[in-house]
Amino acid sequence: MKPTLSSLAFLLGAGVAVAACGSRVTWEMQQDTSHILASITGLSGPEAVRYDPDQDVYFITNFNGQAAGDSNGFITRALPNGTVDSLHFMMGTAEAPLHGPRGMFIVGDTLWVADADGVHGFDRRTGAQLHFVDFRAHSPGFLNDITQGPDGAIYVTDTGRSRVYRLSGSTPTIAIEDSAIANPNGIAWDQANTRFLLASWNPANSIHAWDGASGVTPIGVMGPGRNDGIELVGDRLLIASQTDSSIHVLHDEVQSLYIHTPGRPADIGLDTQRWRVAVPYIALNRVDIWAVPRP
């Protein structure tokens, strides 16, 4: 399919925008649609973005209809300039169909992907499905986002059950189930502070720190709620909020609006080579890309 911009237009237009705008972007400014560097279009309900720095590509999960039960979800591979390299790069199998893929995380050569009934593992180079771990014994509510913990295990949020699962090998267990984490959506491991960060969907809550055991602490001021994906940029946390269609920044326990987005942002991805944030919108069928300051 054709990219949003032709290669020449991107080099002459968006490339200039990166040089002119990206080089002087600051945390003090507020960005909007005039600061978009590129867009990835032709998608079908994109929910999450994960950057692969080794291959320099973006993986994008697509609901392609319902988030559960329709067996037609897929994962797109795109280039940083907005070109779709392979629309249906990863798909499920007859035995383990991909319904509504959500958050992703790369461990070695495996891209782990949350889905309706469990977690899929794909070869990030070939797109082949390697694993499927069934979570249905736990009656999950809405498996959502993934990260890797310091113990090497995979941690998966369940927004519908106010849970986080721990996956080591082929057996998922409930690591925490607590109303205090208020329907966790996004999750990230904060290496500098040796803690997990959880973004709450519940409108009355914002971001929580979790020690990986039982300790949960709210941090920062209460944001607008309905938080989705989160990404750490140095000591700042980017937070996608669907309440006010924006990307917020949490720094020194103060949360402030940073990017006005044209739609409700879902699970954002961070390009750590160019220092850009890729923002998917399920309803708009596209991903927009903005520059962020280099940490």
Buried (B, 14 or more C-beta within 10 A) or exposed (E): EEBBBEEEEBEEBBBEBBEEBBEEBEEEEEBEEEBBBBBBBBBBBBBBBBBBEEBEBBBBBBBBBBBBEBBBBBBBBBBBBBBBEEBEBBBBEEEBBBBBBBBBBBBEEBBBBBBBBBBBBBBBEEBEBBBBBEBEEBEBEBBBBBBBBEEEBBBBBBBBBBBBBBBEEEEBEEBBEBEBBBBBBBBBBBEEEEBBBBBBBBBEBBBBBBEBEEEBEBBBEEBBBBBBBBBBBEEBBBBBBBEBBBBBBBBEEEBBBBBBBBBBBBBBBBBEEBBBBBBBBBEBBBBBBBBBBEE
